[in-house]
Amino acid sequence: MYPSVISVVPRDNYVLEIAFSNGQSGPLDMKPYLGFGVFNRLRDYISFEKVFVAYDTIEWESGADLDPEFVYAKCKKNLSNPNWGGTLGDSRLPEKIDTGH
């Protein structure tokens, strides 16, 4: 069983900050997915910023959404990556993420 998404905050450079029902949070870099299908619409940053929590995952006004297990797995993977510039790990979201760019 995976935890539910409880909040999502769009950040610079197509990164989402996602908090989960188990108290963890992490970054989700969406850049690798922006060239595929419905995610192509999110290249427009204004559209990208229109993300919200829907049920137990995230969705955009454009209709794009992600599988909640995928979201959780990617956030956990980014937190364990020593090259990731963020410093998250609990549900407190920073004012600004340092993405190293």
A tleap script that builds the chain and sets N, CA, C and O, in Angstrom:
source leaprc.protein.ff14SB
mol = sequence {
  NMET TYR PRO SER VAL ILE SER VAL VAL PRO
  ARG ASP ASN TYR VAL LEU GLU ILE ALA PHE
  SER ASN GLY GLN SER GLY PRO LEU ASP MET
  LYS PRO TYR LEU GLY PHE GLY VAL PHE ASN
  ARG LEU ARG ASP TYR ILE SER PHE GLU LYS
  VAL PHE VAL ALA TYR ASP THR ILE GLU TRP
  GLU SER GLY ALA ASP LEU ASP PRO GLU PHE
  VAL TYR ALA LYS CYS LYS LYS ASN LEU SER
  ASN PRO ASN TRP GLY GLY THR LEU GLY ASP
  SER ARG LEU PRO GLU LYS ILE ASP THR GLY
  CHIE
}
set mol.1.N position { 0.838 -1.180 0.000 }
set mol.1.CA position { 0.000 0.000 0.000 }
set mol.1.C position { 0.881 1.241 0.000 }
set mol.1.O position { 1.904 1.277 0.684 }
set mol.2.N position { 0.506 2.220 -0.735 }
set mol.2.CA position { 1.252 3.460 -0.838 }
set mol.2.C position { 0.496 4.576 -0.108 }
set mol.2.O position { -0.726 4.501 0.020 }
set mol.3.N position { 1.197 5.607 0.371 }
set mol.3.CA position { 0.522 6.725 1.035 }
set mol.3.C position { -0.149 7.638 0.012 }
set mol.3.O position { 0.259 7.698 -1.148 }
set mol.4.N position { -1.171 8.336 0.454 }
set mol.4.CA position { -1.890 9.282 -0.408 }
set mol.4.C position { -1.150 10.608 -0.476 }
set mol.4.O position { -0.467 11.000 0.471 }
set mol.5.N position { -1.292 11.293 -1.601 }
set mol.5.CA position { -0.785 12.647 -1.733 }
set mol.5.C position { -1.728 13.559 -0.951 }
set mol.5.O position { -2.947 13.476 -1.105 }
set mol.6.N position { -1.164 14.431 -0.112 }
set mol.6.CA position { -2.008 15.366 0.639 }
set mol.6.C position { -1.783 16.820 0.223 }
set mol.6.O position { -2.625 17.680 0.483 }
set mol.7.N position { -0.640 17.092 -0.426 }
set mol.7.CA position { -0.431 18.435 -0.958 }
set mol.7.C position { 0.588 18.393 -2.083 }
set mol.7.O position { 1.456 17.522 -2.136 }
set mol.8.N position { 0.457 19.365 -2.984 }
set mol.8.CA position { 1.401 19.509 -4.091 }
set mol.8.C position { 1.622 20.997 -4.325 }
set mol.8.O position { 0.683 21.793 -4.349 }
set mol.9.N position { 2.896 21.346 -4.498 }
set mol.9.CA position { 3.270 22.738 -4.738 }
set mol.9.C position { 4.200 22.780 -5.950 }
set mol.9.O position { 5.270 22.172 -5.925 }
set mol.10.N position { 3.804 23.490 -7.015 }
set mol.10.CA position { 4.709 23.633 -8.157 }
set mol.10.C position { 5.870 24.554 -7.811 }
set mol.10.O position { 5.678 25.598 -7.187 }
set mol.11.N position { 7.056 24.172 -8.212 }
set mol.11.CA position { 8.262 24.960 -7.978 }
set mol.11.C position { 8.901 25.306 -9.318 }
set mol.11.O position { 8.396 24.923 -10.373 }
set mol.12.N position { 10.013 26.031 -9.268 }
set mol.12.CA position { 10.745 26.394 -10.481 }
set mol.12.C position { 11.246 25.152 -11.209 }
set mol.12.O position { 11.414 24.085 -10.618 }
set mol.13.N position { 11.480 25.321 -12.514 }
set mol.13.CA position { 12.143 24.303 -13.321 }
set mol.13.C position { 11.356 22.991 -13.406 }
set mol.13.O position { 11.945 21.913 -13.485 }
set mol.14.N position { 10.014 23.091 -13.387 }
set mol.14.CA position { 9.118 21.935 -13.550 }
set mol.14.C position { 9.299 20.863 -12.467 }
set mol.14.O position { 9.238 19.665 -12.742 }
set mol.15.N position { 9.518 21.314 -11.258 }
set mol.15.CA position { 9.617 20.420 -10.110 }
set mol.15.C position { 8.371 20.605 -9.254 }
set mol.15.O position { 7.914 21.727 -9.040 }
set mol.16.N position { 7.826 19.494 -8.767 }
set mol.16.CA position { 6.705 19.529 -7.837 }
set mol.16.C position { 7.195 19.097 -6.467 }
set mol.16.O position { 7.994 18.167 -6.357 }
set mol.17.N position { 6.731 19.752 -5.443 }
set mol.17.CA position { 6.999 19.346 -4.064 }
set mol.17.C position { 5.737 18.647 -3.585 }
set mol.17.O position { 4.665 19.251 -3.556 }
set mol.18.N position { 5.856 17.399 -3.214 }
set mol.18.CA position { 4.686 16.589 -2.882 }
set mol.18.C position { 4.804 16.072 -1.457 }
set mol.18.O position { 5.843 15.543 -1.061 }
set mol.19.N position { 3.716 16.230 -0.682 }
set mol.19.CA position { 3.654 15.702 0.685 }
set mol.19.C position { 2.659 14.547 0.709 }
set mol.19.O position { 1.641 14.563 0.016 }
set mol.20.N position { 2.983 13.539 1.528 }
set mol.20.CA position { 2.194 12.322 1.591 }
set mol.20.C position { 1.567 12.131 2.968 }
set mol.20.O position { 1.984 12.745 3.950 }
set mol.21.N position { 0.568 11.277 3.017 }
set mol.21.CA position { -0.186 11.028 4.251 }
set mol.21.C position { 0.638 10.341 5.335 }
set mol.21.O position { 0.221 10.314 6.493 }
set mol.22.N position { 1.788 9.790 4.991 }
set mol.22.CA position { 2.648 9.138 5.996 }
set mol.22.C position { 3.657 10.108 6.608 }
set mol.22.O position { 4.533 9.691 7.365 }
set mol.23.N position { 3.542 11.402 6.287 }
set mol.23.CA position { 4.436 12.409 6.839 }
set mol.23.C position { 5.667 12.691 6.007 }
set mol.23.O position { 6.402 13.633 6.302 }
set mol.24.N position { 5.909 11.906 4.982 }
set mol.24.CA position { 7.062 12.141 4.110 }
set mol.24.C position { 6.687 13.141 3.025 }
set mol.24.O position { 5.512 13.343 2.719 }
set mol.25.N position { 7.708 13.758 2.455 }
set mol.25.CA position { 7.508 14.621 1.293 }
set mol.25.C position { 8.751 14.540 0.434 }
set mol.25.O position { 9.814 14.119 0.890 }
set mol.26.N position { 8.605 14.944 -0.802 }
set mol.26.CA position { 9.748 14.895 -1.696 }
set mol.26.C position { 9.484 15.586 -3.004 }
set mol.26.O position { 8.348 15.942 -3.315 }
set mol.27.N position { 10.542 15.775 -3.775 }
set mol.27.CA position { 10.451 16.442 -5.062 }
set mol.27.C position { 10.121 15.457 -6.181 }
set mol.27.O position { 10.509 14.290 -6.140 }
set mol.28.N position { 9.408 15.951 -7.161 }
set mol.28.CA position { 9.148 15.178 -8.368 }
set mol.28.C position { 9.502 16.061 -9.554 }
set mol.28.O position { 8.804 17.032 -9.846 }
set mol.29.N position { 10.588 15.720 -10.235 }
set mol.29.CA position { 11.049 16.461 -11.407 }
set mol.29.C position { 10.246 15.976 -12.612 }
set mol.29.O position { 10.362 14.820 -13.019 }
set mol.30.N position { 9.439 16.861 -13.174 }
set mol.30.CA position { 8.571 16.477 -14.287 }
set mol.30.C position { 9.206 16.668 -15.661 }
set mol.30.O position { 8.615 16.269 -16.664 }
set mol.31.N position { 10.387 17.266 -15.732 }
set mol.31.CA position { 10.998 17.540 -17.033 }
set mol.31.C position { 11.119 16.309 -17.933 }
set mol.31.O position { 10.849 16.422 -19.129 }
set mol.32.N position { 11.512 15.140 -17.420 }
set mol.32.CA position { 11.659 13.984 -18.318 }
set mol.32.C position { 10.355 13.513 -18.970 }
set mol.32.O position { 10.390 12.747 -19.933 }
set mol.33.N position { 9.216 13.959 -18.459 }
set mol.33.CA position { 7.924 13.458 -18.935 }
set mol.33.C position { 7.172 14.450 -19.809 }
set mol.33.O position { 6.107 14.123 -20.334 }
set mol.34.N position { 7.707 15.660 -19.977 }
set mol.34.CA position { 6.983 16.724 -20.671 }
set mol.34.C position { 6.869 16.511 -22.182 }
set mol.34.O position { 6.114 17.227 -22.841 }
set mol.35.N position { 7.580 15.572 -22.732 }
set mol.35.CA position { 7.512 15.314 -24.165 }
set mol.35.C position { 6.564 14.195 -24.545 }
set mol.35.O position { 6.504 13.815 -25.715 }
set mol.36.N position { 5.817 13.654 -23.584 }
set mol.36.CA position { 4.982 12.485 -23.837 }
set mol.36.C position { 3.495 12.798 -23.698 }
set mol.36.O position { 3.056 13.325 -22.676 }
set mol.37.N position { 2.732 12.471 -24.724 }
set mol.37.CA position { 1.272 12.520 -24.677 }
set mol.37.C position { 0.687 13.769 -24.044 }
set mol.37.O position { 1.042 14.889 -24.411 }
set mol.38.N position { -0.218 13.566 -23.083 }
set mol.38.CA position { -0.914 14.687 -22.450 }
set mol.38.C position { 0.029 15.576 -21.642 }
set mol.38.O position { -0.305 16.726 -21.358 }
set mol.39.N position { 1.193 15.066 -21.272 }
set mol.39.CA position { 2.137 15.867 -20.495 }
set mol.39.C position { 2.813 16.936 -21.345 }
set mol.39.O position { 3.390 17.884 -20.813 }
set mol.40.N position { 2.743 16.783 -22.659 }
set mol.40.CA position { 3.276 17.790 -23.572 }
set mol.40.C position { 2.620 19.145 -23.324 }
set mol.40.O position { 3.265 20.181 -23.486 }
set mol.41.N position { 1.357 19.151 -22.936 }
set mol.41.CA position { 0.626 20.394 -22.651 }
set mol.41.C position { 1.217 21.137 -21.463 }
set mol.41.O position { 1.036 22.348 -21.339 }
set mol.42.N position { 1.911 20.436 -20.602 }
set mol.42.CA position { 2.446 21.044 -19.387 }
set mol.42.C position { 3.749 21.794 -19.620 }
set mol.42.O position { 4.297 22.387 -18.690 }
set mol.43.N position { 4.254 21.776 -20.855 }
set mol.43.CA position { 5.439 22.570 -21.178 }
set mol.43.C position { 5.149 24.054 -20.997 }
set mol.43.O position { 6.048 24.844 -20.711 }
set mol.44.N position { 3.881 24.422 -21.166 }
set mol.44.CA position { 3.443 25.779 -20.861 }
set mol.44.C position { 3.434 25.888 -19.338 }
set mol.44.O position { 2.620 25.246 -18.674 }
set mol.45.N position { 4.343 26.705 -18.780 }
set mol.45.CA position { 4.523 26.725 -17.329 }
set mol.45.C position { 3.260 27.149 -16.588 }
set mol.45.O position { 3.026 26.703 -15.465 }
set mol.46.N position { 2.452 27.996 -17.194 }
set mol.46.CA position { 1.192 28.399 -16.558 }
set mol.46.C position { 0.283 27.185 -16.404 }
set mol.46.O position { -0.380 27.035 -15.377 }
set mol.47.N position { 0.246 26.320 -17.409 }
set mol.47.CA position { -0.530 25.076 -17.307 }
set mol.47.C position { 0.068 24.137 -16.271 }
set mol.47.O position { -0.660 23.482 -15.525 }
set mol.48.N position { 1.399 24.073 -16.224 }
set mol.48.CA position { 2.079 23.219 -15.258 }
set mol.48.C position { 1.722 23.606 -13.824 }
set mol.48.O position { 1.534 22.741 -12.969 }
set mol.49.N position { 1.632 24.895 -13.571 }
set mol.49.CA position { 1.344 25.383 -12.222 }
set mol.49.C position { -0.077 25.080 -11.756 }
set mol.49.O position { -0.376 25.208 -10.569 }
set mol.50.N position { -0.944 24.687 -12.662 }
set mol.50.CA position { -2.344 24.411 -12.313 }
set mol.50.C position { -2.520 22.951 -11.900 }
set mol.50.O position { -3.385 22.244 -12.417 }
set mol.51.N position { -1.700 22.523 -10.976 }
set mol.51.CA position { -1.718 21.157 -10.456 }
set mol.51.C position { -2.440 21.157 -9.116 }
set mol.51.O position { -2.382 22.133 -8.368 }
set mol.52.N position { -3.115 20.061 -8.824 }
set mol.52.CA position { -3.867 19.953 -7.570 }
set mol.52.C position { -3.952 18.495 -7.139 }
set mol.52.O position { -3.681 17.587 -7.923 }
set mol.53.N position { -4.334 18.283 -5.880 }
set mol.53.CA position { -4.536 16.942 -5.354 }
set mol.53.C position { -5.913 16.461 -5.788 }
set mol.53.O position { -6.909 17.165 -5.623 }
set mol.54.N position { -5.958 15.261 -6.342 }
set mol.54.CA position { -7.217 14.641 -6.747 }
set mol.54.C position { -7.224 13.212 -6.213 }
set mol.54.O position { -6.409 12.382 -6.615 }
set mol.55.N position { -8.145 12.943 -5.314 }
set mol.55.CA position { -8.211 11.648 -4.633 }
set mol.55.C position { -6.895 11.395 -3.915 }
set mol.55.O position { -6.605 12.084 -2.937 }
set mol.56.N position { -6.084 10.437 -4.355 }
set mol.56.CA position { -4.839 10.139 -3.656 }
set mol.56.C position { -3.600 10.446 -4.482 }
set mol.56.O position { -2.513 9.952 -4.183 }
set mol.57.N position { -3.761 11.273 -5.536 }
set mol.57.CA position { -2.636 11.571 -6.416 }
set mol.57.C position { -2.707 13.019 -6.880 }
set mol.57.O position { -3.392 13.836 -6.265 }
set mol.58.N position { -2.000 13.343 -7.965 }
set mol.58.CA position { -2.011 14.700 -8.495 }
set mol.58.C position { -2.614 14.725 -9.885 }
set mol.58.O position { -2.566 13.742 -10.624 }
set mol.59.N position { -3.180 15.867 -10.221 }
set mol.59.CA position { -3.827 16.053 -11.518 }
set mol.59.C position { -3.658 17.512 -11.927 }
set mol.59.O position { -3.474 18.388 -11.083 }
set mol.60.N position { -3.722 17.756 -13.216 }
set mol.60.CA position { -3.665 19.112 -13.744 }
set mol.60.C position { -4.989 19.464 -14.386 }
set mol.60.O position { -5.761 18.581 -14.762 }
set mol.61.N position { -5.254 20.765 -14.513 }
set mol.61.CA position { -6.480 21.220 -15.151 }
set mol.61.C position { -6.605 20.694 -16.573 }
set mol.61.O position { -7.715 20.526 -17.077 }
set mol.62.N position { -5.475 20.434 -17.222 }
set mol.62.CA position { -5.473 19.935 -18.597 }
set mol.62.C position { -5.984 18.493 -18.696 }
set mol.62.O position { -6.228 17.993 -19.794 }
set mol.63.N position { -6.147 17.822 -17.538 }
set mol.63.CA position { -6.621 16.442 -17.523 }
set mol.63.C position { -5.523 15.420 -17.307 }
set mol.63.O position { -5.810 14.244 -17.082 }
set mol.64.N position { -4.265 15.850 -17.372 }
set mol.64.CA position { -3.153 14.932 -17.124 }
set mol.64.C position { -3.137 14.552 -15.652 }
set mol.64.O position { -3.434 15.377 -14.789 }
set mol.65.N position { -2.793 13.309 -15.368 }
set mol.65.CA position { -2.627 12.868 -13.987 }
set mol.65.C position { -1.567 11.781 -13.930 }
set mol.65.O position { -1.135 11.268 -14.962 }
set mol.66.N position { -1.156 11.436 -12.732 }
set mol.66.CA position { -0.120 10.421 -12.532 }
set mol.66.C position { -0.600 9.352 -11.572 }
set mol.66.O position { -1.370 9.622 -10.651 }
set mol.67.N position { -0.139 8.151 -11.799 }
set mol.67.CA position { -0.425 7.038 -10.903 }
set mol.67.C position { 0.190 7.334 -9.535 }
set mol.67.O position { 1.361 7.703 -9.459 }
set mol.68.N position { -0.579 7.179 -8.451 }
set mol.68.CA position { -0.053 7.520 -7.126 }
set mol.68.C position { 1.160 6.697 -6.698 }
set mol.68.O position { 2.019 7.207 -5.979 }
set mol.69.N position { 1.247 5.459 -7.117 }
set mol.69.CA position { 2.416 4.646 -6.783 }
set mol.69.C position { 3.665 5.175 -7.480 }
set mol.69.O position { 4.753 5.173 -6.905 }
set mol.70.N position { 3.498 5.628 -8.727 }
set mol.70.CA position { 4.596 6.227 -9.482 }
set mol.70.C position { 5.076 7.491 -8.780 }
set mol.70.O position { 6.281 7.683 -8.613 }
set mol.71.N position { 4.153 8.352 -8.369 }
set mol.71.CA position { 4.491 9.606 -7.704 }
set mol.71.C position { 5.310 9.331 -6.442 }
set mol.71.O position { 6.356 9.946 -6.233 }
set mol.72.N position { 4.843 8.422 -5.615 }
set mol.72.CA position { 5.536 8.116 -4.359 }
set mol.72.C position { 6.919 7.516 -4.626 }
set mol.72.O position { 7.895 7.898 -3.981 }
set mol.73.N position { 7.004 6.591 -5.560 }
set mol.73.CA position { 8.283 5.946 -5.870 }
set mol.73.C position { 9.300 6.960 -6.380 }
set mol.73.O position { 10.462 6.918 -5.978 }
set mol.74.N position { 8.886 7.859 -7.249 }
set mol.74.CA position { 9.810 8.859 -7.796 }
set mol.74.C position { 10.256 9.846 -6.730 }
set mol.74.O position { 11.425 10.229 -6.702 }
set mol.75.N position { 9.362 10.261 -5.862 }
set mol.75.CA position { 9.732 11.185 -4.783 }
set mol.75.C position { 10.731 10.537 -3.839 }
set mol.75.O position { 11.706 11.173 -3.439 }
set mol.76.N position { 10.502 9.282 -3.478 }
set mol.76.CA position { 11.439 8.574 -2.597 }
set mol.76.C position { 12.800 8.420 -3.268 }
set mol.76.O position { 13.836 8.576 -2.623 }
set mol.77.N position { 12.794 8.114 -4.556 }
set mol.77.CA position { 14.048 7.941 -5.288 }
set mol.77.C position { 14.830 9.254 -5.321 }
set mol.77.O position { 16.048 9.250 -5.143 }
set mol.78.N position { 14.150 10.370 -5.546 }
set mol.78.CA position { 14.834 11.661 -5.586 }
set mol.78.C position { 15.438 12.016 -4.240 }
set mol.78.O position { 16.523 12.595 -4.185 }
set mol.79.N position { 14.760 11.683 -3.158 }
set mol.79.CA position { 15.295 11.990 -1.831 }
set mol.79.C position { 16.559 11.198 -1.528 }
set mol.79.O position { 17.428 11.671 -0.796 }
set mol.80.N position { 16.667 9.994 -2.088 }
set mol.80.CA position { 17.844 9.171 -1.828 }
set mol.80.C position { 18.991 9.471 -2.793 }
set mol.80.O position { 20.081 8.919 -2.643 }
set mol.81.N position { 18.758 10.343 -3.784 }
set mol.81.CA position { 19.775 10.695 -4.771 }
set mol.81.C position { 20.694 11.773 -4.188 }
set mol.81.O position { 20.220 12.866 -3.880 }
set mol.82.N position { 21.980 11.499 -4.030 }
set mol.82.CA position { 22.893 12.487 -3.452 }
set mol.82.C position { 23.080 13.718 -4.330 }
set mol.82.O position { 23.548 14.749 -3.847 }
set mol.83.N position { 22.725 13.632 -5.609 }
set mol.83.CA position { 22.855 14.771 -6.521 }
set mol.83.C position { 21.653 15.705 -6.466 }
set mol.83.O position { 21.674 16.782 -7.062 }
set mol.84.N position { 20.596 15.292 -5.746 }
set mol.84.CA position { 19.411 16.135 -5.664 }
set mol.84.C position { 19.702 17.318 -4.751 }
set mol.84.O position { 20.269 17.147 -3.672 }
set mol.85.N position { 19.314 18.521 -5.181 }
set mol.85.CA position { 19.610 19.731 -4.428 }
set mol.85.C position { 18.676 19.992 -3.274 }
set mol.85.O position { 18.982 20.836 -2.432 }
set mol.86.N position { 17.547 19.307 -3.195 }
set mol.86.CA position { 16.580 19.553 -2.135 }
set mol.86.C position { 17.009 18.953 -0.811 }
set mol.86.O position { 17.905 18.110 -0.770 }
set mol.87.N position { 16.383 19.378 0.262 }
set mol.87.CA position { 16.740 18.893 1.583 }
set mol.87.C position { 15.486 18.467 2.331 }
set mol.87.O position { 15.359 18.736 3.526 }
set mol.88.N position { 14.574 17.818 1.659 }
set mol.88.CA position { 13.302 17.476 2.273 }
set mol.88.C position { 13.313 16.075 2.839 }
set mol.88.O position { 14.250 15.307 2.621 }
set mol.89.N position { 12.274 15.758 3.560 }
set mol.89.CA position { 12.145 14.425 4.104 }
set mol.89.C position { 10.933 14.316 4.997 }
set mol.89.O position { 10.478 13.210 5.288 }
set mol.90.N position { 10.401 15.440 5.438 }
set mol.90.CA position { 9.170 15.398 6.208 }
set mol.90.C position { 8.149 16.304 5.538 }
set mol.90.O position { 8.425 16.861 4.476 }
set mol.91.N position { 6.987 16.459 6.133 }
set mol.91.CA position { 5.895 17.151 5.458 }
set mol.91.C position { 5.992 18.671 5.506 }
set mol.91.O position { 5.100 19.352 5.000 }
set mol.92.N position { 7.049 19.221 6.100 }
set mol.92.CA position { 7.217 20.671 6.082 }
set mol.92.C position { 7.839 21.075 4.763 }
set mol.92.O position { 8.956 20.661 4.452 }
set mol.93.N position { 7.132 21.877 3.984 }
set mol.93.CA position { 7.620 22.295 2.678 }
set mol.93.C position { 8.377 23.611 2.808 }
set mol.93.O position { 7.917 24.519 3.500 }
set mol.94.N position { 9.526 23.728 2.157 }
set mol.94.CA position { 10.293 24.959 2.239 }
set mol.94.C position { 9.654 26.061 1.412 }
set mol.94.O position { 8.816 25.800 0.549 }
set mol.95.N position { 10.051 27.283 1.682 }
set mol.95.CA position { 9.576 28.409 0.883 }
set mol.95.C position { 10.125 28.304 -0.529 }
set mol.95.O position { 9.424 28.635 -1.486 }
set mol.96.N position { 11.350 27.855 -0.678 }
set mol.96.CA position { 12.003 27.773 -1.976 }
set mol.96.C position { 12.910 26.558 -1.987 }
set mol.96.O position { 13.618 26.298 -1.015 }
set mol.97.N position { 12.893 25.820 -3.075 }
set mol.97.CA position { 13.762 24.649 -3.222 }
set mol.97.C position { 15.032 25.079 -3.956 }
set mol.97.O position { 14.971 25.841 -4.920 }
set mol.98.N position { 16.161 24.592 -3.501 }
set mol.98.CA position { 17.407 24.766 -4.214 }
set mol.98.C position { 17.570 23.549 -5.102 }
set mol.98.O position { 17.911 22.468 -4.622 }
set mol.99.N position { 17.322 23.722 -6.424 }
set mol.99.CA position { 17.404 22.593 -7.348 }
set mol.99.C position { 18.804 22.439 -7.931 }
set mol.99.O position { 19.048 21.548 -8.745 }
set mol.100.N position { 19.727 23.310 -7.513 }
set mol.100.CA position { 21.085 23.192 -8.016 }
set mol.100.C position { 21.261 23.772 -9.404 }
set mol.100.O position { 22.311 23.585 -10.019 }
set mol.101.N position { 20.244 24.484 -9.918 }
set mol.101.CA position { 20.335 25.069 -11.272 }
set mol.101.C position { 20.425 26.565 -11.186 }
set mol.101.O position { 20.509 27.239 -12.213 }
savepdb mol mol.pdb
quit
